[in-house]
Amino acid sequence: MASKPLYIVLCSGEHEKVQMAAMMASVGAVSERAVEVFVSMNAIFAFVRDATPDRRYRGGAFSQFMKEKHAPDALVLLRQGKEFGDLKIWACSMALDVAGLEMDHLVEELFDGPLGMTKFLSDAEAGQLVTL
Amino acid sequence: MSERQVIDARGAFCPGPLMELIAALRHSAIGDEVEVWSTDKGSAADIPAWIKKVHHELVSINEADGHWSIVIRKAK
């Protein structure tokens, strides 16, 4: 029996939550489970193009540990999830509008496009929804 | 004839060893084996669970010299 799709709403820009979203999304996708991630609110700033790792990943004590010990980079994990599995990543259209961002302000070859919350939630009725 | 490739993922944090295994399997033929070395404590449970989920074959799993050695045979 096929697994239920996993839907992740990532709205925190904290490094620890961005990392957990990337881990869940990538491992889910490579485990033959369809995964979709909806990036909104402060999380959108973690995906701005050409940001340095220190600017992209801001968090608490665990963030510092992850940087010092070279934990897998969240963007790399998400790209691996897309390459090895069925992972879609959407940029919240409201977050883009409010922040004054366009899709080409975000990291390349990661997002599948902008999307509204209504469509994402409608799709998520078929699966399991996690919010970070 | 089937081959065995060794992936040295010692020092990589979760889910790094799994991702390195998957990358290696993508370039392997059915029947080939991949041996992953990992110091990540979760790998001993995570990788066998992944193998079962996606229907590859677990050949062996051992802990020695401070790391896990997990051998997988590509089944599809």
N, CA and C atoms of all chains as a GROMACS GRO file, in nm:
protein
  624
    1MET      N    1   0.085  -0.120   0.000
    1MET     CA    2   0.000   0.000   0.000
    1MET      C    3   0.089   0.125   0.000
    2ALA      N    4   0.058   0.218  -0.086
    2ALA     CA    5   0.139   0.340  -0.096
    2ALA      C    6   0.121   0.425   0.028
    3SER      N    7   0.228   0.492   0.069
    3SER     CA    8   0.221   0.581   0.185
    3SER      C    9   0.138   0.704   0.150
    4LYS      N   10   0.075   0.761   0.254
    4LYS     CA   11   0.007   0.889   0.234
    4LYS      C   12   0.110   0.996   0.201
    5PRO      N   13   0.079   1.087   0.112
    5PRO     CA   14   0.173   1.197   0.087
    5PRO      C   15   0.194   1.280   0.215
    6LEU      N   16   0.312   1.338   0.224
    6LEU     CA   17   0.347   1.422   0.338
    6LEU      C   18   0.349   1.568   0.292
    7TYR      N   19   0.278   1.651   0.365
    7TYR     CA   20   0.272   1.794   0.335
    7TYR      C   21   0.332   1.871   0.452
    8ILE      N   22   0.430   1.955   0.422
    8ILE     CA   23   0.499   2.030   0.527
    8ILE      C   24   0.478   2.178   0.504
    9VAL      N   25   0.423   2.246   0.604
    9VAL     CA   26   0.415   2.392   0.601
    9VAL      C   27   0.533   2.444   0.682
   10LEU      N   28   0.625   2.511   0.615
   10LEU     CA   29   0.743   2.566   0.683
   10LEU      C   30   0.725   2.717   0.690
   11CYS      N   31   0.700   2.766   0.811
   11CYS     CA   32   0.680   2.910   0.823
   11CYS      C   33   0.786   2.976   0.913
   12SER      N   34   0.859   2.897   0.989
   12SER     CA   35   0.965   2.953   1.074
   12SER      C   36   1.094   2.967   0.995
   13GLY      N   37   1.164   3.075   1.018
   13GLY     CA   38   1.294   3.094   0.956
   13GLY      C   39   1.408   3.045   1.043
   14GLU      N   40   1.376   2.989   1.159
   14GLU     CA   41   1.480   2.936   1.248
   14GLU      C   42   1.554   2.822   1.180
   15HIS      N   43   1.684   2.824   1.188
   15HIS     CA   44   1.766   2.721   1.124
   15HIS      C   45   1.722   2.581   1.164
   16GLU      N   46   1.697   2.562   1.293
   16GLU     CA   47   1.662   2.428   1.341
   16GLU      C   48   1.535   2.376   1.273
   17LYS      N   49   1.438   2.464   1.252
   17LYS     CA   50   1.313   2.419   1.188
   17LYS      C   51   1.329   2.403   1.037
   18VAL      N   52   1.408   2.490   0.977
   18VAL     CA   53   1.435   2.474   0.834
   18VAL      C   54   1.507   2.341   0.811
   19GLN      N   55   1.603   2.309   0.900
   19GLN     CA   56   1.678   2.184   0.888
   19GLN      C   57   1.585   2.064   0.905
   20MET      N   58   1.497   2.070   1.006
   20MET     CA   59   1.407   1.956   1.028
   20MET      C   60   1.313   1.938   0.910
   21ALA      N   61   1.265   2.049   0.853
   21ALA     CA   62   1.179   2.039   0.735
   21ALA      C   63   1.255   1.975   0.619
   22ALA      N   64   1.380   2.015   0.601
   22ALA     CA   65   1.461   1.960   0.492
   22ALA      C   66   1.488   1.811   0.514
   23MET      N   67   1.513   1.773   0.641
   23MET     CA   68   1.537   1.631   0.670
   23MET      C   69   1.412   1.548   0.645
   24MET      N   70   1.299   1.597   0.696
   24MET     CA   71   1.174   1.522   0.677
   24MET      C   72   1.138   1.511   0.530
   25ALA      N   73   1.152   1.623   0.459
   25ALA     CA   74   1.114   1.625   0.318
   25ALA      C   75   1.203   1.534   0.235
   26SER      N   76   1.334   1.541   0.258
   26SER     CA   77   1.426   1.462   0.176
   26SER      C   78   1.415   1.313   0.207
   27VAL      N   79   1.411   1.279   0.335
   27VAL     CA   80   1.402   1.136   0.371
   27VAL      C   81   1.267   1.079   0.328
   28GLY      N   82   1.160   1.156   0.346
   28GLY     CA   83   1.029   1.110   0.300
   28GLY      C   84   1.029   1.085   0.150
   29ALA      N   85   1.084   1.180   0.074
   29ALA     CA   86   1.082   1.169  -0.072
   29ALA      C   87   1.164   1.050  -0.122
   30VAL      N   88   1.278   1.025  -0.057
   30VAL     CA   89   1.361   0.911  -0.104
   30VAL      C   90   1.306   0.778  -0.055
   31SER      N   91   1.203   0.783   0.031
   31SER     CA   92   1.142   0.661   0.082
   31SER      C   93   1.012   0.631   0.008
   32GLU      N   94   1.007   0.673  -0.116
   32GLU     CA   95   0.894   0.646  -0.205
   32GLU      C   96   0.764   0.704  -0.152
   33ARG      N   97   0.775   0.822  -0.091
   33ARG     CA   98   0.658   0.893  -0.042
   33ARG      C   99   0.654   1.030  -0.109
   34ALA      N  100   0.543   1.068  -0.166
   34ALA     CA  101   0.532   1.201  -0.225
   34ALA      C  102   0.532   1.305  -0.113
   35VAL      N  103   0.611   1.409  -0.132
   35VAL     CA  104   0.624   1.514  -0.031
   35VAL      C  105   0.610   1.650  -0.098
   36GLU      N  106   0.535   1.739  -0.031
   36GLU     CA  107   0.527   1.878  -0.079
   36GLU      C  108   0.556   1.970   0.039
   37VAL      N  109   0.635   2.074   0.012
   37VAL     CA  110   0.671   2.172   0.116
   37VAL      C  111   0.619   2.308   0.072
   38PHE      N  112   0.552   2.376   0.166
   38PHE     CA  113   0.499   2.510   0.140
   38PHE      C  114   0.578   2.607   0.228
   39VAL      N  115   0.655   2.695   0.165
   39VAL     CA  116   0.745   2.784   0.238
   39VAL      C  117   0.679   2.922   0.252
   40SER      N  118   0.660   2.964   0.376
   40SER     CA  119   0.589   3.090   0.398
   40SER      C  120   0.655   3.169   0.512
   41MET      N  121   0.599   3.284   0.539
   41MET     CA  122   0.641   3.373   0.648
   41MET      C  123   0.795   3.389   0.652
   42ASN      N  124   0.854   3.388   0.772
   42ASN     CA  125   0.999   3.411   0.783
   42ASN      C  126   1.083   3.305   0.713
   43ALA      N  127   1.024   3.188   0.691
   43ALA     CA  128   1.102   3.082   0.626
   43ALA      C  129   1.146   3.122   0.485
   44ILE      N  130   1.072   3.209   0.421
   44ILE     CA  131   1.106   3.246   0.283
   44ILE      C  132   1.246   3.309   0.277
   45PHE      N  133   1.286   3.376   0.387
   45PHE     CA  134   1.416   3.443   0.386
   45PHE      C  135   1.533   3.345   0.390
   46ALA      N  136   1.506   3.221   0.433
   46ALA     CA  137   1.612   3.120   0.432
   46ALA      C  138   1.641   3.072   0.291
   47PHE      N  139   1.557   3.113   0.196
   47PHE     CA  140   1.571   3.064   0.059
   47PHE      C  141   1.606   3.175  -0.040
   48VAL      N  142   1.646   3.291   0.013
   48VAL     CA  143   1.683   3.402  -0.074
   48VAL      C  144   1.815   3.369  -0.145
   49ARG      N  145   1.819   3.396  -0.272
   49ARG     CA  146   1.934   3.363  -0.356
   49ARG      C  147   2.061   3.436  -0.308
   50ASP      N  148   2.172   3.370  -0.316
   50ASP     CA  149   2.305   3.426  -0.291
   50ASP      C  150   2.328   3.471  -0.147
   51ALA      N  151   2.246   3.426  -0.053
   51ALA     CA  152   2.272   3.458   0.089
   51ALA      C  153   2.389   3.373   0.139
   52THR      N  154   2.468   3.428   0.229
   52THR     CA  155   2.575   3.347   0.290
   52THR      C  156   2.510   3.252   0.390
   53PRO      N  157   2.577   3.139   0.424
   53PRO     CA  158   2.518   3.046   0.520
   53PRO      C  159   2.482   3.113   0.653
   54ASP      N  160   2.567   3.206   0.700
   54ASP     CA  161   2.537   3.272   0.828
   54ASP      C  162   2.411   3.357   0.820
   55ARG      N  163   2.389   3.418   0.705
   55ARG     CA  164   2.270   3.501   0.688
   55ARG      C  165   2.147   3.415   0.662
   56ARG      N  166   2.169   3.304   0.593
   56ARG     CA  167   2.056   3.217   0.558
   56ARG      C  168   2.004   3.141   0.679
   57TYR      N  169   2.098   3.091   0.760
   57TYR     CA  170   2.060   3.004   0.870
   57TYR      C  171   2.082   3.072   1.004
   58ARG      N  172   1.977   3.123   1.062
   58ARG     CA  173   1.985   3.191   1.191
   58ARG      C  174   1.903   3.112   1.293
   59GLY      N  175   1.965   3.085   1.406
   59GLY     CA  176   1.892   3.008   1.506
   59GLY      C  177   1.959   3.014   1.640
   60GLY      N  178   1.935   2.911   1.719
   60GLY     CA  179   1.984   2.908   1.856
   60GLY      C  180   2.111   2.825   1.869
   61ALA      N  181   2.126   2.766   1.987
   61ALA     CA  182   2.248   2.691   2.017
   61ALA      C  183   2.267   2.574   1.921
   62PHE      N  184   2.159   2.508   1.887
   62PHE     CA  185   2.173   2.391   1.800
   62PHE      C  186   2.215   2.430   1.659
   63SER      N  187   2.168   2.546   1.617
   63SER     CA  188   2.212   2.598   1.486
   63SER      C  189   2.363   2.613   1.483
   64GLN      N  190   2.417   2.666   1.592
   64GLN     CA  191   2.561   2.686   1.600
   64GLN      C  192   2.635   2.552   1.592
   65PHE      N  193   2.582   2.452   1.665
   65PHE     CA  194   2.643   2.318   1.659
   65PHE      C  195   2.641   2.265   1.516
   66MET      N  196   2.528   2.281   1.451
   66MET     CA  197   2.515   2.226   1.314
   66MET      C  198   2.614   2.293   1.220
   67LYS      N  199   2.636   2.422   1.238
   67LYS     CA  200   2.733   2.493   1.152
   67LYS      C  201   2.875   2.446   1.183
   68GLU      N  202   2.906   2.435   1.312
   68GLU     CA  203   3.042   2.396   1.351
   68GLU      C  204   3.075   2.253   1.308
   69LYS      N  205   2.974   2.166   1.317
   69LYS     CA  206   3.000   2.025   1.289
   69LYS      C  207   2.962   1.986   1.147
   70HIS      N  208   2.925   2.085   1.068
   70HIS     CA  209   2.896   2.063   0.927
   70HIS      C  210   2.786   1.960   0.904
   71ALA      N  211   2.673   1.981   0.971
   71ALA     CA  212   2.555   1.900   0.943
   71ALA      C  213   2.516   1.924   0.797
   72PRO      N  214   2.449   1.827   0.735
   72PRO     CA  215   2.411   1.846   0.594
   72PRO      C  216   2.335   1.977   0.575
   73ASP      N  217   2.370   2.050   0.471
   73ASP     CA  218   2.305   2.178   0.443
   73ASP      C  219   2.160   2.153   0.400
   74ALA      N  220   2.069   2.234   0.454
   74ALA     CA  221   1.927   2.213   0.426
   74ALA      C  222   1.895   2.224   0.276
   75LEU      N  223   1.957   2.317   0.208
   75LEU     CA  224   1.929   2.332   0.064
   75LEU      C  225   1.979   2.210  -0.013
   76VAL      N  226   2.094   2.156   0.029
   76VAL     CA  227   2.147   2.036  -0.038
   76VAL      C  228   2.052   1.919  -0.016
   77LEU      N  229   2.003   1.904   0.108
   77LEU     CA  230   1.910   1.795   0.136
   77LEU      C  231   1.784   1.807   0.051
   78LEU      N  232   1.732   1.927   0.039
   78LEU     CA  233   1.610   1.946  -0.041
   78LEU      C  234   1.637   1.915  -0.189
   79ARG      N  235   1.753   1.954  -0.238
   79ARG     CA  236   1.786   1.924  -0.378
   79ARG      C  237   1.800   1.772  -0.398
   80GLN      N  238   1.859   1.704  -0.298
   80GLN     CA  239   1.871   1.557  -0.307
   80GLN      C  240   1.732   1.493  -0.306
   81GLY      N  241   1.643   1.547  -0.222
   81GLY     CA  242   1.506   1.495  -0.218
   81GLY      C  243   1.438   1.507  -0.354
   82LYS      N  244   1.462   1.619  -0.421
   82LYS     CA  245   1.403   1.639  -0.554
   82LYS      C  246   1.467   1.548  -0.658
   83GLU      N  247   1.598   1.529  -0.645
   83GLU     CA  248   1.669   1.448  -0.744
   83GLU      C  249   1.637   1.298  -0.729
   84PHE      N  250   1.629   1.253  -0.604
   84PHE     CA  251   1.613   1.109  -0.579
   84PHE      C  252   1.468   1.067  -0.556
   85GLY      N  253   1.377   1.163  -0.536
   85GLY     CA  254   1.241   1.126  -0.502
   85GLY      C  255   1.138   1.222  -0.558
   86ASP      N  256   1.017   1.212  -0.504
   86ASP     CA  257   0.904   1.294  -0.551
   86ASP      C  258   0.882   1.406  -0.450
   87LEU      N  259   0.954   1.514  -0.467
   87LEU     CA  260   0.947   1.628  -0.375
   87LEU      C  261   0.915   1.756  -0.452
   88LYS      N  262   0.812   1.822  -0.409
   88LYS     CA  263   0.777   1.952  -0.468
   88LYS      C  264   0.787   2.059  -0.358
   89ILE      N  265   0.837   2.174  -0.396
   89ILE     CA  266   0.854   2.284  -0.301
   89ILE      C  267   0.789   2.408  -0.359
   90TRP      N  268   0.701   2.466  -0.280
   90TRP     CA  269   0.623   2.581  -0.326
   90TRP      C  270   0.656   2.704  -0.241
   91ALA      N  271   0.661   2.819  -0.304
   91ALA     CA  272   0.678   2.946  -0.232
   91ALA      C  273   0.540   3.007  -0.213
   92CYS      N  274   0.509   3.041  -0.090
   92CYS     CA  275   0.379   3.100  -0.058
   92CYS      C  276   0.364   3.234  -0.132
   93SER      N  277   0.260   3.246  -0.209
   93SER     CA  278   0.240   3.368  -0.290
   93SER      C  279   0.219   3.490  -0.200
   94MET      N  280   0.154   3.471  -0.088
   94MET     CA  281   0.135   3.583   0.005
   94MET      C  282   0.269   3.631   0.062
   95ALA      N  283   0.353   3.535   0.102
   95ALA     CA  284   0.484   3.572   0.157
   95ALA      C  285   0.568   3.646   0.054
   96LEU      N  286   0.563   3.601  -0.070
   96LEU     CA  287   0.637   3.670  -0.177
   96LEU      C  288   0.586   3.813  -0.192
   97ASP      N  289   0.455   3.829  -0.195
   97ASP     CA  290   0.395   3.963  -0.214
   97ASP      C  291   0.431   4.056  -0.099
   98VAL      N  292   0.414   4.008   0.024
   98VAL     CA  293   0.438   4.094   0.141
   98VAL      C  294   0.586   4.130   0.153
   99ALA      N  295   0.674   4.035   0.122
   99ALA     CA  296   0.818   4.061   0.134
   99ALA      C  297   0.874   4.133   0.010
  100GLY      N  298   0.790   4.151  -0.091
  100GLY     CA  299   0.838   4.217  -0.213
  100GLY      C  300   0.937   4.131  -0.290
  101LEU      N  301   0.920   4.000  -0.283
  101LEU     CA  302   1.012   3.908  -0.352
  101LEU      C  303   0.947   3.852  -0.478
  102GLU      N  304   1.030   3.822  -0.577
  102GLU     CA  305   0.987   3.749  -0.696
  102GLU      C  306   1.052   3.612  -0.692
  103MET      N  307   1.003   3.520  -0.773
  103MET     CA  308   1.061   3.386  -0.774
  103MET      C  309   1.211   3.388  -0.806
  104ASP      N  310   1.253   3.483  -0.890
  104ASP     CA  311   1.396   3.484  -0.924
  104ASP      C  312   1.482   3.549  -0.816
  105HIS      N  313   1.421   3.588  -0.705
  105HIS     CA  314   1.498   3.629  -0.588
  105HIS      C  315   1.531   3.508  -0.499
  106LEU      N  316   1.469   3.395  -0.528
  106LEU     CA  317   1.489   3.275  -0.446
  106LEU      C  318   1.594   3.184  -0.509
  107VAL      N  319   1.647   3.091  -0.429
  107VAL     CA  320   1.752   3.001  -0.479
  107VAL      C  321   1.704   2.928  -0.604
  108GLU      N  322   1.800   2.902  -0.692
  108GLU     CA  323   1.767   2.844  -0.822
  108GLU      C  324   1.738   2.694  -0.812
  109GLU      N  325   1.655   2.648  -0.902
  109GLU     CA  326   1.629   2.505  -0.922
  109GLU      C  327   1.587   2.432  -0.796
  110LEU      N  328   1.505   2.500  -0.716
  110LEU     CA  329   1.455   2.435  -0.595
  110LEU      C  330   1.302   2.441  -0.592
  111PHE      N  331   1.248   2.558  -0.621
  111PHE     CA  332   1.103   2.575  -0.611
  111PHE      C  333   1.032   2.530  -0.739
  112ASP      N  334   0.913   2.476  -0.718
  112ASP     CA  335   0.829   2.437  -0.831
  112ASP      C  336   0.740   2.551  -0.875
  113GLY      N  337   0.737   2.659  -0.797
  113GLY     CA  338   0.660   2.776  -0.834
  113GLY      C  339   0.596   2.841  -0.714
  114PRO      N  340   0.523   2.951  -0.737
  114PRO     CA  341   0.447   3.011  -0.628
  114PRO      C  342   0.314   2.937  -0.613
  115LEU      N  343   0.260   2.941  -0.492
  115LEU     CA  344   0.133   2.870  -0.469
  115LEU      C  345   0.058   2.939  -0.356
  116GLY      N  346  -0.073   2.936  -0.363
  116GLY     CA  347  -0.155   2.990  -0.255
  116GLY      C  348  -0.185   2.884  -0.150
  117MET      N  349  -0.213   2.930  -0.030
  117MET     CA  350  -0.242   2.838   0.081
  117MET      C  351  -0.368   2.755   0.055
  118THR      N  352  -0.464   2.814  -0.014
  118THR     CA  353  -0.591   2.744  -0.039
  118THR      C  354  -0.566   2.616  -0.120
  119LYS      N  355  -0.487   2.630  -0.226
  119LYS     CA  356  -0.458   2.513  -0.311
  119LYS      C  357  -0.376   2.411  -0.234
  120PHE      N  358  -0.276   2.458  -0.158
  120PHE     CA  359  -0.192   2.365  -0.082
  120PHE      C  360  -0.274   2.287   0.019
  121LEU      N  361  -0.359   2.359   0.092
  121LEU     CA  362  -0.442   2.291   0.194
  121LEU      C  363  -0.540   2.194   0.130
  122SER      N  364  -0.592   2.233   0.015
  122SER     CA  365  -0.684   2.144  -0.056
  122SER      C  366  -0.613   2.014  -0.094
  123ASP      N  367  -0.493   2.027  -0.148
  123ASP     CA  368  -0.416   1.908  -0.186
  123ASP      C  369  -0.381   1.825  -0.062
  124ALA      N  370  -0.352   1.894   0.048
  124ALA     CA  371  -0.304   1.826   0.170
  124ALA      C  372  -0.413   1.743   0.237
  125GLU      N  373  -0.537   1.762   0.196
  125GLU     CA  374  -0.644   1.679   0.256
  125GLU      C  375  -0.620   1.532   0.231
  126ALA      N  376  -0.545   1.501   0.125
  126ALA     CA  377  -0.520   1.361   0.091
  126ALA      C  378  -0.404   1.300   0.170
  127GLY      N  379  -0.336   1.382   0.248
  127GLY     CA  380  -0.216   1.328   0.314
  127GLY      C  381  -0.203   1.370   0.459
  128GLN      N  382  -0.079   1.369   0.504
  128GLN     CA  383  -0.047   1.405   0.642
  128GLN      C  384   0.017   1.544   0.642
  129LEU      N  385  -0.033   1.632   0.726
  129LEU     CA  386   0.015   1.770   0.728
  129LEU      C  387   0.097   1.796   0.854
  130VAL      N  388   0.215   1.852   0.834
  130VAL     CA  389   0.304   1.888   0.945
  130VAL      C  390   0.338   2.036   0.930
  131THR      N  391   0.335   2.109   1.041
  131THR     CA  392   0.369   2.252   1.036
  131THR      C  393   0.491   2.279   1.123
  132LEU      N  394   0.586   2.352   1.067
  132LEU     CA  395   0.707   2.388   1.141
  132LEU      C  396   0.726   2.538   1.135
  133MET      N  397   2.890  -0.990  -1.383
  133MET     CA  398   2.923  -1.024  -1.245
  133MET      C  399   2.896  -0.904  -1.156
  134SER      N  400   2.832  -0.930  -1.040
  134SER     CA  401   2.797  -0.819  -0.952
  134SER      C  402   2.921  -0.762  -0.883
  135GLU      N  403   2.911  -0.635  -0.845
  135GLU     CA  404   3.025  -0.566  -0.784
  135GLU      C  405   2.985  -0.514  -0.647
  136ARG      N  406   3.086  -0.484  -0.566
  136ARG     CA  407   3.059  -0.418  -0.438
  136ARG      C  408   3.138  -0.287  -0.432
  137GLN      N  409   3.062  -0.182  -0.398
  137GLN     CA  410   3.123  -0.049  -0.385
  137GLN      C  411   3.119  -0.012  -0.238
  138VAL      N  412   3.226   0.048  -0.188
  138VAL     CA  413   3.230   0.092  -0.048
  138VAL      C  414   3.212   0.243  -0.041
  139ILE      N  415   3.116   0.285   0.042
  139ILE     CA  416   3.091   0.428   0.064
  139ILE      C  417   3.136   0.461   0.206
  140ASP      N  418   3.235   0.545   0.217
  140ASP     CA  419   3.285   0.584   0.350
  140ASP      C  420   3.213   0.712   0.393
  141ALA      N  421   3.105   0.694   0.471
  141ALA     CA  422   3.026   0.809   0.518
  141ALA      C  423   3.054   0.836   0.666
  142ARG      N  424   3.168   0.787   0.714
  142ARG     CA  425   3.202   0.812   0.854
  142ARG      C  426   3.218   0.963   0.876
  143GLY      N  427   3.158   1.012   0.983
  143GLY     CA  428   3.166   1.155   1.012
  143GLY      C  429   3.049   1.233   0.956
  144ALA      N  430   2.972   1.173   0.867
  144ALA     CA  431   2.855   1.243   0.812
  144ALA      C  432   2.737   1.230   0.907
  145PHE      N  433   2.661   1.335   0.920
  145PHE     CA  434   2.545   1.334   1.009
  145PHE      C  435   2.419   1.295   0.932
  146CYS      N  436   2.322   1.243   1.006
  146CYS     CA  437   2.193   1.203   0.950
  146CYS      C  438   2.130   1.320   0.874
  147PRO      N  439   2.075   1.299   0.756
  147PRO     CA  440   2.063   1.174   0.681
  147PRO      C  441   2.172   1.157   0.576
  148GLY      N  442   2.290   1.212   0.601
  148GLY     CA  443   2.399   1.206   0.504
  148GLY      C  444   2.434   1.066   0.456
  149PRO      N  445   2.457   0.967   0.548
  149PRO     CA  446   2.492   0.833   0.501
  149PRO      C  447   2.384   0.772   0.410
  150LEU      N  448   2.258   0.793   0.443
  150LEU     CA  449   2.150   0.740   0.359
  150LEU      C  450   2.154   0.804   0.220
  151MET      N  451   2.173   0.935   0.216
  151MET     CA  452   2.176   1.003   0.088
  151MET      C  453   2.295   0.956   0.003
  152GLU      N  454   2.408   0.932   0.068
  152GLU     CA  455   2.525   0.883  -0.007
  152GLU      C  456   2.499   0.742  -0.061
  153LEU      N  457   2.430   0.661   0.021
  153LEU     CA  458   2.393   0.526  -0.025
  153LEU      C  459   2.302   0.534  -0.147
  154ILE      N  460   2.201   0.619  -0.140
  154ILE     CA  461   2.105   0.630  -0.251
  154ILE      C  462   2.176   0.677  -0.378
  155ALA      N  463   2.265   0.773  -0.363
  155ALA     CA  464   2.339   0.822  -0.480
  155ALA      C  465   2.420   0.708  -0.542
  156ALA      N  466   2.480   0.623  -0.458
  156ALA     CA  467   2.559   0.512  -0.510
  156ALA      C  468   2.470   0.408  -0.578
  157LEU      N  469   2.354   0.380  -0.518
  157LEU     CA  470   2.264   0.279  -0.576
  157LEU      C  471   2.214   0.321  -0.714
  158ARG      N  472   2.197   0.452  -0.731
  158ARG     CA  473   2.147   0.501  -0.861
  158ARG      C  474   2.244   0.469  -0.974
  159HIS      N  475   2.370   0.454  -0.940
  159HIS     CA  476   2.471   0.426  -1.043
  159HIS      C  477   2.514   0.279  -1.040
  160SER      N  478   2.436   0.197  -0.970
  160SER     CA  479   2.468   0.055  -0.962
  160SER      C  480   2.370  -0.026  -1.046
  161ALA      N  481   2.412  -0.148  -1.078
  161ALA     CA  482   2.324  -0.239  -1.152
  161ALA      C  483   2.250  -0.329  -1.053
  162ILE      N  484   2.138  -0.384  -1.094
  162ILE     CA  485   2.064  -0.478  -1.010
  162ILE      C  486   2.157  -0.595  -0.975
  163GLY      N  487   2.161  -0.629  -0.848
  163GLY     CA  488   2.250  -0.736  -0.802
  163GLY      C  489   2.379  -0.684  -0.743
  164ASP      N  490   2.416  -0.562  -0.777
  164ASP     CA  491   2.537  -0.503  -0.719
  164ASP      C  492   2.517  -0.477  -0.570
  165GLU      N  493   2.626  -0.474  -0.496
  165GLU     CA  494   2.620  -0.445  -0.353
  165GLU      C  495   2.691  -0.315  -0.320
  166VAL      N  496   2.636  -0.245  -0.222
  166VAL     CA  497   2.699  -0.123  -0.172
  166VAL      C  498   2.720  -0.142  -0.023
  167GLU      N  499   2.841  -0.116   0.023
  167GLU     CA  500   2.873  -0.124   0.165
  167GLU      C  501   2.892   0.018   0.217
  168VAL      N  502   2.812   0.054   0.316
  168VAL     CA  503   2.818   0.190   0.373
  168VAL      C  504   2.885   0.183   0.509
  169TRP      N  505   2.982   0.269   0.529
  169TRP     CA  506   3.043   0.284   0.661
  169TRP      C  507   2.988   0.412   0.722
  170SER      N  508   2.936   0.400   0.844
  170SER     CA  509   2.875   0.516   0.907
  170SER      C  510   2.903   0.518   1.057
  171THR      N  511   2.932   0.638   1.107
  171THR     CA  512   2.945   0.658   1.251
  171THR      C  513   2.818   0.721   1.308
  172ASP      N  514   2.721   0.748   1.223
  172ASP     CA  515   2.593   0.803   1.268
  172ASP      C  516   2.515   0.694   1.342
  173LYS      N  517   2.482   0.721   1.468
  173LYS     CA  518   2.417   0.617   1.550
  173LYS      C  519   2.283   0.572   1.492
  174GLY      N  520   2.216   0.659   1.420
  174GLY     CA  521   2.084   0.625   1.365
  174GLY      C  522   2.092   0.534   1.244
  175SER      N  523   2.206   0.529   1.179
  175SER     CA  524   2.215   0.454   1.052
  175SER      C  525   2.182   0.306   1.070
  176ALA      N  526   2.218   0.250   1.184
  176ALA     CA  527   2.197   0.106   1.206
  176ALA      C  528   2.049   0.069   1.201
  177ALA      N  529   1.963   0.164   1.236
  177ALA     CA  530   1.819   0.138   1.227
  177ALA      C  531   1.760   0.203   1.101
  178ASP      N  532   1.809   0.323   1.069
  178ASP     CA  533   1.750   0.399   0.957
  178ASP      C  534   1.771   0.330   0.822
  179ILE      N  535   1.893   0.287   0.797
  179ILE     CA  536   1.920   0.231   0.664
  179ILE      C  537   1.846   0.099   0.642
  180PRO      N  538   1.846   0.005   0.740
  180PRO     CA  539   1.764  -0.116   0.720
  180PRO      C  540   1.615  -0.084   0.702
  181ALA      N  541   1.564   0.016   0.774
  181ALA     CA  542   1.423   0.053   0.757
  181ALA      C  543   1.397   0.105   0.617
  182TRP      N  544   1.491   0.184   0.566
  182TRP     CA  545   1.476   0.238   0.430
  182TRP      C  546   1.482   0.124   0.327
  183ILE      N  547   1.575   0.032   0.349
  183ILE     CA  548   1.590  -0.082   0.256
  183ILE      C  549   1.460  -0.161   0.249
  184LYS      N  550   1.400  -0.184   0.365
  184LYS     CA  551   1.274  -0.260   0.370
  184LYS      C  552   1.163  -0.182   0.299
  185LYS      N  553   1.160  -0.051   0.323
  185LYS     CA  554   1.053   0.033   0.266
  185LYS      C  555   1.058   0.034   0.113
  186VAL      N  556   1.178   0.041   0.058
  186VAL     CA  557   1.189   0.056  -0.087
  186VAL      C  558   1.228  -0.076  -0.157
  187HIS      N  559   1.229  -0.185  -0.079
  187HIS     CA  560   1.244  -0.320  -0.134
  187HIS      C  561   1.379  -0.347  -0.200
  188HIS      N  562   1.486  -0.305  -0.131
  188HIS     CA  563   1.617  -0.358  -0.166
  188HIS      C  564   1.646  -0.471  -0.067
  189GLU      N  565   1.770  -0.520  -0.065
  189GLU     CA  566   1.801  -0.635   0.020
  189GLU      C  567   1.915  -0.602   0.115
  190LEU      N  568   1.892  -0.628   0.243
  190LEU     CA  569   1.996  -0.610   0.343
  190LEU      C  570   2.081  -0.738   0.347
  191VAL      N  571   2.209  -0.723   0.316
  191VAL     CA  572   2.298  -0.840   0.313
  191VAL      C  573   2.358  -0.865   0.451
  192SER      N  574   2.407  -0.758   0.512
  192SER     CA  575   2.467  -0.772   0.645
  192SER      C  576   2.477  -0.638   0.714
  193ILE      N  577   2.487  -0.644   0.846
  193ILE     CA  578   2.509  -0.522   0.924
  193ILE      C  579   2.596  -0.558   1.044
  194ASN      N  580   2.704  -0.485   1.058
  194ASN     CA  581   2.800  -0.513   1.165
  194ASN      C  582   2.856  -0.384   1.221
  195GLU      N  583   2.892  -0.389   1.350
  195GLU     CA  584   2.962  -0.276   1.410
  195GLU      C  585   3.102  -0.321   1.448
  196ALA      N  586   3.200  -0.251   1.398
  196ALA     CA  587   3.340  -0.284   1.430
  196ALA      C  588   3.425  -0.161   1.406
  197ASP      N  589   3.532  -0.150   1.483
  197ASP     CA  590   3.628  -0.040   1.466
  197ASP      C  591   3.561   0.097   1.476
  198GLY      N  592   3.456   0.106   1.559
  198GLY     CA  593   3.394   0.236   1.585
  198GLY      C  594   3.298   0.284   1.479
  199HIS      N  595   3.260   0.197   1.387
  199HIS     CA  596   3.159   0.239   1.288
  199HIS      C  597   3.073   0.120   1.246
  200TRP      N  598   2.960   0.152   1.190
  200TRP     CA  599   2.870   0.050   1.135
  200TRP      C  600   2.909   0.022   0.991
  201SER      N  601   2.897  -0.103   0.955
  201SER     CA  602   2.917  -0.143   0.816
  201SER      C  603   2.788  -0.212   0.771
  202ILE      N  604   2.722  -0.152   0.674
  202ILE     CA  605   2.592  -0.204   0.629
  202ILE      C  606   2.603  -0.234   0.480
  203VAL      N  607   2.571  -0.358   0.445
  203VAL     CA  608   2.583  -0.401   0.305
  203VAL      C  609   2.443  -0.420   0.246
  204ILE      N  610   2.423  -0.357   0.133
  204ILE     CA  611   2.292  -0.356   0.067
  204ILE      C  612   2.308  -0.414  -0.073
  205ARG      N  613   2.215  -0.497  -0.115
  205ARG     CA  614   2.214  -0.544  -0.254
  205ARG      C  615   2.100  -0.476  -0.328
  206LYS      N  616   2.132  -0.417  -0.441
  206LYS     CA  617   2.030  -0.348  -0.520
  206LYS      C  618   1.936  -0.453  -0.582
  207ALA      N  619   1.807  -0.441  -0.554
  207ALA     CA  620   1.713  -0.545  -0.595
  207ALA      C  621   1.619  -0.502  -0.708
  208LYS      N  622   1.626  -0.378  -0.747
  208LYS     CA  623   1.534  -0.333  -0.854
  208LYS      C  624   1.593  -0.215  -0.929
   0.00000   0.00000   0.00000
